[in-house]
Amino acid sequence: MLKEHVRRLTSKGQVTVPVDVRRKLGVQPGETVIFRILDDRVEIDRAPMSLEQAFGSVRPLKQPEDFEAAGQQAWDEHAGRVLREMQEE
């Protein structure tokens, strides 16, 4: 079903996003959207969650978190991947 919303641009090039569109995108005031230019069309979409927005959304496995151990584990895993790739060559 095609539904159109006609809006007037302000002198600063701003436009109010209609409530139907905000609901469809699932965005709230203050959130970020993306405008994509595809040939002769423009799409608007919800922006993916940033790292700052995601902070705190997942509980750590251990309290308090051991960032030094987590960093070391990440380095060890990366080194293991690099060694495996070198051995495959």
Secondary structure by P-SEA (a helix, b strand, c coil): cbbbbbbbbcccccccccaaaaaaacccccbbbbbbbcccbbbbbbccccccccccccccccccccaaaaaaaaaaaaaaaaaaaaaac
